[in-house]
Amino acid sequence: MKHITKLKLAAVHQLCDAKDKSTEFMTVFMQDTCKVNLDCVNAYMMLKDEEHSALFKEINEFVELLNNINYIIK
């Protein structure tokens, strides 16, 4: 699986966790928003916790960068 696909899935995973959505909702939402099949979602879900944490960290750092850029541009 490509790294960008993992990041997209991790972003949806993080959002669904924050919104307290069910696993069933999350898997369908991942498929729809990331344009992947269920096998891809299952492969992502089987990643080790350490890899999920690293992906979440990467997403959060990118979001922080975008927020900083937005603050400077305003």
Contacts in CASP RR format, 6 or more apart in sequence:
PFRMAT RR
TARGET T0000
AUTHOR 0000-0000-0000
METHOD contacts of the structure
MODEL  1
MKHITKLKLAAVHQLCDAKDKSTEFMTVFMQDTCKVNLDCVNAYMMLKDE
EHSALFKEINEFVELLNNINYIIK
1 40 0 8 1.000
1 43 0 8 1.000
1 44 0 8 1.000
5 34 0 8 1.000
5 36 0 8 1.000
5 40 0 8 1.000
5 44 0 8 1.000
6 44 0 8 1.000
6 47 0 8 1.000
6 51 0 8 1.000
6 55 0 8 1.000
7 55 0 8 1.000
7 58 0 8 1.000
7 59 0 8 1.000
8 33 0 8 1.000
8 34 0 8 1.000
9 30 0 8 1.000
9 34 0 8 1.000
9 36 0 8 1.000
9 40 0 8 1.000
9 41 0 8 1.000
9 44 0 8 1.000
10 44 0 8 1.000
10 52 0 8 1.000
10 55 0 8 1.000
10 56 0 8 1.000
10 58 0 8 1.000
10 59 0 8 1.000
11 59 0 8 1.000
12 26 0 8 1.000
12 29 0 8 1.000
12 30 0 8 1.000
12 33 0 8 1.000
12 34 0 8 1.000
13 26 0 8 1.000
13 30 0 8 1.000
13 44 0 8 1.000
13 52 0 8 1.000
13 56 0 8 1.000
14 56 0 8 1.000
14 59 0 8 1.000
16 25 0 8 1.000
16 26 0 8 1.000
16 29 0 8 1.000
21 29 0 8 1.000
27 38 0 8 1.000
27 41 0 8 1.000
27 45 0 8 1.000
30 36 0 8 1.000
30 41 0 8 1.000
30 44 0 8 1.000
31 37 0 8 1.000
31 38 0 8 1.000
31 41 0 8 1.000
34 40 0 8 1.000
END
